[in-house]
Each structure stands twice: as C-alpha cells, then as structure tokens.
Amino acid sequence: MTPLQLSRLVADAAAEKKARDIERIDIRERTTMADYFVICEGDTDRQVRAISDAITAAAEAKGIRPFHVAGYADGSWVVLDYSSVIVHVFLPGERAYYDLETLWRSPAMREVRSRRSAKERVPATTSSRRRAAGR
C-alpha cells in the first residue's frame, strides 16, 4: 500500500467514527520523516481513543501496524506512527494550541487558507448584534 493510499484509508476510518476537520497534509517536500500527516479531532478523550482504535483496526485489516503509538492513555493527543504516514488525533483545545496544520502546510497553502478565512469572516450587522444582545 502506498503512503497516499494509507493516508486515505486512515482519513476514511477517522470519518467513520465522526472525527472532525480531517486534514491530510503532504509533507514530502518539507521533511524526510514521513510522507503525510493526517490530522483530525474528536470531542472527548473517549472519542479520540475510538477514532484511534478505528484507524488501527482499518490499517491492521490491510496488514499494517503502527510502529509506535503515543498518548493513548491520556486521550488528548494520540499519535499513530505508520512510518510514511503519521496520524494525529486531537482534542480541540490541544489541536488549536499546537496548530500543526500551520506549521507543516506549505507557504502557498497557508496563504490560500488565510484568504479563505478572511472571506468567511463577515462583520456582524447592527440588527444581528441587537438580536445577540436580546434587544
């Protein structure tokens, strides 16, 4: 199985367990430690572990086992190391704090993402402010 196929398998397994904001980041041109990061999050430590278990089971069904697993007992950030694909399953606060996407995404992708975020930010109108204030 190629690293790209493994990253897709991992992302699909995470999606089946309702992981949120799943991102696959191609890091081949940035480092030699791996080809892809798959990053996602669960709402609770139990869900983070369930997502990690689903990923491990899906990979083992294809005869692939992680070389190392870290953070499973705590459940706030689980790392599954498949050598060519490194999986990070976070709680939302941990993910925001470490912000791996910004660190590892290519500079061109960061610029596209910031422009998209700026477009999504729409200033609140006076009427929406009044509704929020209960007036």
Backbone bond lengths (Angstrom), bond angles and torsions (degrees), N, CA, C in turn:
res aa  C-N    CA-C-N  psi(-1)  N-CA   C-N-CA  omega(-1)  CA-C   N-CA-C  phi
1 M - - - 1.449 - - 1.532 108.35 -
2 T 1.314 116.30 132.58 1.460 120.55 -179.86 1.530 110.43 -76.20
3 P 1.324 117.37 160.24 1.469 119.42 176.62 1.533 112.71 -57.83
4 L 1.323 117.68 -38.42 1.463 120.73 178.42 1.530 110.61 -62.73
5 Q 1.324 117.09 -45.20 1.464 120.76 178.39 1.527 111.18 -62.71
6 L 1.337 116.66 -41.20 1.465 120.45 178.54 1.526 110.48 -64.25
7 S 1.326 117.65 -41.06 1.468 119.51 179.59 1.529 110.68 -63.75
8 R 1.319 116.94 -36.90 1.473 120.45 176.78 1.523 111.50 -68.32
9 L 1.334 116.94 -41.84 1.466 121.43 177.71 1.525 110.31 -59.44
10 V 1.325 116.06 -45.25 1.463 122.23 179.73 1.531 110.44 -62.29
11 A 1.317 116.79 -46.80 1.472 121.13 -179.39 1.529 110.67 -62.69
12 D 1.329 117.33 -40.85 1.471 120.85 178.46 1.529 111.44 -64.99
13 A 1.331 116.88 -42.30 1.473 120.61 178.98 1.525 110.40 -63.71
14 A 1.323 116.92 -39.41 1.469 120.52 178.09 1.525 110.26 -65.41
15 A 1.320 116.79 -41.58 1.469 120.81 -179.96 1.528 111.55 -62.86
16 E 1.319 117.08 -35.07 1.464 120.10 178.78 1.524 112.36 -64.61
17 K 1.306 116.92 -25.04 1.472 121.35 177.52 1.524 111.36 -98.38
18 K 1.327 116.09 18.61 1.476 122.82 175.92 1.519 113.94 64.43
19 A 1.338 116.58 33.05 1.462 119.89 173.75 1.521 107.80 -64.26
20 R 1.320 115.86 146.23 1.467 120.53 -179.18 1.522 110.84 -104.11
21 D 1.333 114.67 153.89 1.462 122.74 173.42 1.530 112.64 48.07
22 I 1.317 116.06 55.75 1.463 121.11 -179.80 1.533 108.59 -76.14
23 E 1.314 115.11 126.94 1.465 120.67 178.19 1.512 109.86 -128.95
24 R 1.331 115.42 135.05 1.462 121.81 172.06 1.525 106.11 -109.07
25 I 1.316 115.99 123.72 1.466 120.52 -177.90 1.526 108.83 -117.50
26 D 1.308 115.86 123.54 1.459 122.69 176.91 1.529 107.58 -79.74
27 I 1.332 116.39 113.83 1.470 120.45 -177.76 1.534 111.89 -113.35
28 R 1.330 116.99 14.85 1.469 120.84 -176.39 1.521 112.76 -58.31
29 E 1.302 118.02 -36.21 1.454 119.80 -176.93 1.523 112.95 -88.77
30 R 1.314 116.42 -1.44 1.471 120.13 -177.80 1.517 113.24 -107.21
31 T 1.357 117.04 -22.60 1.460 120.60 -176.75 1.523 110.05 -159.27
32 T 1.322 115.84 164.72 1.463 120.23 176.04 1.528 111.61 -104.51
33 M 1.330 117.50 0.15 1.458 119.53 -175.98 1.525 113.28 -72.32
34 A 1.344 117.63 -25.87 1.460 121.67 -179.64 1.524 108.35 -164.03
35 D 1.334 115.32 170.46 1.462 120.19 177.37 1.526 111.97 -98.52
36 Y 1.329 116.17 -35.04 1.465 120.51 -176.80 1.519 110.86 -140.10
37 F 1.311 115.27 147.45 1.457 123.78 164.31 1.523 105.85 -107.06
38 V 1.310 115.93 138.65 1.457 121.00 167.94 1.516 105.07 -117.58
39 I 1.321 116.09 122.46 1.459 121.79 -175.46 1.522 108.52 -123.65
40 C 1.331 115.66 133.19 1.463 119.89 177.66 1.526 108.46 -153.85
41 E 1.328 115.85 178.35 1.461 119.21 179.74 1.514 111.32 -143.47
42 G 1.327 113.24 155.11 1.453 122.30 173.13 1.513 108.51 -122.46
43 D 1.325 116.41 159.79 1.468 120.50 -175.29 1.528 113.85 -76.30
44 T 1.325 116.72 -29.76 1.468 120.58 -177.20 1.527 109.07 -133.41
45 D 1.338 116.00 166.55 1.464 119.15 177.57 1.530 110.98 -62.59
46 R 1.321 117.27 -32.93 1.472 120.29 177.04 1.523 111.13 -64.84
47 Q 1.322 116.55 -42.11 1.458 119.33 179.33 1.530 110.87 -68.46
48 V 1.319 117.15 -37.78 1.468 120.61 177.18 1.527 109.52 -58.91
49 R 1.334 116.57 -44.35 1.467 119.90 178.34 1.526 111.43 -67.49
50 A 1.336 117.53 -38.89 1.473 120.88 178.58 1.531 111.05 -64.15
51 I 1.312 117.13 -40.77 1.468 121.26 176.69 1.531 109.46 -62.53
52 S 1.321 115.96 -45.24 1.466 120.69 179.36 1.524 110.98 -61.88
53 D 1.317 116.91 -42.17 1.473 121.31 178.17 1.529 111.06 -62.50
54 A 1.333 117.21 -42.11 1.469 121.63 -179.70 1.525 110.47 -64.92
55 I 1.305 117.01 -39.98 1.467 121.05 178.43 1.522 110.01 -64.58
56 T 1.330 116.03 -46.94 1.463 120.91 179.81 1.526 110.82 -60.50
57 A 1.324 117.26 -43.73 1.468 121.45 -179.56 1.531 111.43 -64.50
58 A 1.327 116.89 -42.49 1.471 120.58 179.79 1.532 110.91 -63.81
59 A 1.318 116.41 -41.85 1.465 120.20 179.40 1.529 110.75 -69.26
60 E 1.339 117.32 -41.72 1.463 120.36 179.11 1.524 111.60 -64.08
61 A 1.335 117.55 -31.21 1.463 120.83 176.31 1.526 111.18 -62.91
62 K 1.320 117.09 -23.85 1.468 122.74 177.13 1.528 111.53 -98.62
63 G 1.344 116.33 7.44 1.464 120.64 178.39 1.516 114.60 82.25
64 I 1.336 116.87 20.32 1.470 121.17 -177.62 1.527 108.87 -116.01
65 R 1.322 115.35 127.46 1.473 120.60 178.22 1.527 109.13 -118.66
66 P 1.331 116.26 147.92 1.472 118.02 178.13 1.528 110.41 -69.13
67 F 1.324 115.47 145.18 1.460 120.32 176.20 1.521 110.23 -74.08
68 H 1.322 115.55 -31.25 1.457 120.11 -178.95 1.528 109.57 -155.02
69 V 1.319 115.91 144.77 1.465 122.70 174.86 1.522 106.67 -126.66
70 A 1.335 116.71 132.44 1.465 120.84 179.00 1.521 109.53 -132.64
71 G 1.327 116.51 145.61 1.456 122.26 173.47 1.514 116.20 84.43
72 Y 1.326 117.65 3.80 1.466 120.38 -175.29 1.532 111.98 -63.53
73 A 1.325 117.98 -42.13 1.468 121.14 -177.35 1.524 111.97 -62.88
74 D 1.326 116.86 -40.71 1.464 121.44 -179.58 1.527 110.89 -74.84
75 G 1.327 116.61 -43.21 1.460 120.85 176.58 1.510 116.30 78.79
76 S 1.333 118.22 11.19 1.465 118.79 177.74 1.533 111.49 -95.75
77 W 1.338 116.36 -26.13 1.461 121.52 175.89 1.518 107.09 -154.54
78 V 1.308 116.58 106.23 1.463 121.65 178.99 1.525 107.94 -102.47
79 V 1.324 115.46 131.86 1.462 121.46 177.17 1.524 107.69 -115.32
80 L 1.333 115.33 126.08 1.457 122.24 175.45 1.526 107.02 -113.33
81 D 1.316 117.01 116.22 1.463 121.74 -176.31 1.521 109.75 -100.28
82 Y 1.327 115.87 108.68 1.456 122.03 176.69 1.528 110.39 -104.56
83 S 1.298 117.98 25.69 1.452 126.02 -179.18 1.522 111.86 68.72
84 S 1.321 119.29 -71.21 1.463 121.04 -178.47 1.527 112.28 -83.37
85 V 1.332 116.30 -17.94 1.462 121.94 178.63 1.524 107.84 -130.66
86 I 1.313 115.88 125.80 1.461 120.41 177.18 1.521 107.29 -113.68
87 V 1.323 115.19 125.53 1.460 121.78 -175.32 1.524 109.03 -105.82
88 H 1.330 115.46 133.43 1.461 122.38 177.62 1.527 107.24 -121.39
89 V 1.322 116.19 119.50 1.466 120.89 176.96 1.527 106.45 -116.71
90 F 1.325 115.62 115.76 1.460 122.39 -171.05 1.526 112.69 -112.95
91 L 1.328 114.92 159.71 1.460 121.98 156.14 1.531 105.52 -81.61
92 P 1.325 119.30 152.25 1.470 120.75 -175.35 1.532 114.91 -55.01
93 G 1.316 118.23 -42.67 1.462 120.60 -179.19 1.518 112.54 -64.32
94 E 1.316 116.58 -40.85 1.464 121.18 178.56 1.529 110.20 -65.48
95 R 1.320 115.63 -42.27 1.461 119.20 -179.45 1.524 110.96 -62.47
96 A 1.310 116.66 -44.58 1.463 120.33 -179.75 1.534 110.67 -64.59
97 Y 1.320 116.76 -39.18 1.455 120.77 -178.13 1.537 111.51 -65.03
98 Y 1.331 117.22 -47.60 1.465 120.37 -176.30 1.525 112.71 -83.93
99 D 1.309 118.81 -26.64 1.465 124.95 173.39 1.529 113.32 43.40
100 L 1.318 116.20 55.82 1.460 121.22 -178.38 1.526 112.61 -62.43
101 E 1.317 116.62 -31.40 1.462 119.30 -179.99 1.522 111.24 -58.13
102 T 1.325 117.34 -45.29 1.456 120.76 -179.76 1.526 110.87 -67.35
103 L 1.305 117.00 -37.60 1.461 120.19 -179.58 1.522 112.74 -67.25
104 W 1.326 117.37 -38.54 1.454 120.78 -170.81 1.526 115.27 -103.87
105 R 1.302 118.29 -15.98 1.461 119.99 179.41 1.523 108.82 -69.69
106 S 1.319 117.18 147.09 1.461 120.63 179.78 1.526 109.59 -64.78
107 P 1.338 118.21 152.83 1.465 120.59 -179.18 1.534 112.29 -55.96
108 A 1.328 118.15 -38.27 1.468 120.71 179.36 1.525 110.60 -63.22
109 M 1.324 117.46 -41.98 1.470 121.14 179.26 1.530 110.91 -66.95
110 R 1.336 117.41 -35.74 1.459 120.13 178.07 1.514 110.77 -62.07
111 E 1.346 116.46 -41.09 1.458 120.59 -179.35 1.524 110.85 -66.06
112 V 1.331 117.26 -44.01 1.471 120.99 178.14 1.517 109.86 -60.96
113 R 1.329 116.21 -43.90 1.463 121.05 -178.87 1.526 110.89 -63.97
114 S 1.375 118.02 -41.44 1.468 118.67 -179.51 1.509 111.83 -67.97
115 R 1.343 116.91 -35.61 1.467 118.54 176.75 1.514 110.45 -65.04
116 R 1.325 116.80 -40.97 1.462 120.80 179.10 1.526 109.99 -63.86
117 S 1.331 117.66 -41.60 1.467 121.23 178.97 1.516 111.05 -63.60
118 A 1.331 117.04 -39.35 1.463 120.80 -179.64 1.520 110.57 -64.75
119 K 1.329 117.45 -37.70 1.466 120.68 178.70 1.523 111.11 -68.18
120 E 1.341 116.27 -33.33 1.465 120.09 -178.68 1.514 111.90 -73.13
121 R 1.339 116.60 -22.95 1.459 120.25 179.62 1.515 109.21 -79.97
122 V 1.300 116.51 105.43 1.456 121.51 179.94 1.516 107.52 -109.53
123 P 1.324 117.87 126.33 1.464 119.03 -179.05 1.530 110.94 -62.78
124 A 1.306 115.28 143.27 1.467 120.52 179.62 1.521 109.84 -69.89
125 T 1.308 116.09 139.65 1.462 120.85 177.62 1.522 108.74 -83.34
126 T 1.319 115.76 166.19 1.459 120.47 179.93 1.524 110.60 -60.65
127 S 1.344 117.39 -41.63 1.462 119.46 -178.10 1.522 111.21 -66.59
128 S 1.352 117.62 -37.26 1.471 118.74 178.83 1.516 110.52 -70.03
129 R 1.336 118.06 -32.15 1.466 120.55 176.06 1.520 110.35 -66.11
130 R 1.332 116.47 -40.49 1.478 119.84 179.43 1.522 110.58 -63.85
131 R 1.352 116.38 -43.51 1.479 119.51 178.81 1.508 110.68 -61.66
132 A 1.351 117.50 -41.71 1.456 120.71 -179.94 1.526 111.15 -64.61
133 A 1.327 116.42 -33.08 1.454 121.01 179.94 1.513 111.95 -82.37
134 G 1.341 117.34 -7.49 1.457 120.49 178.99 1.509 113.97 82.64
135 R 1.303 117.93 22.43 1.464 120.88 -179.51 1.486 111.65 -94.34
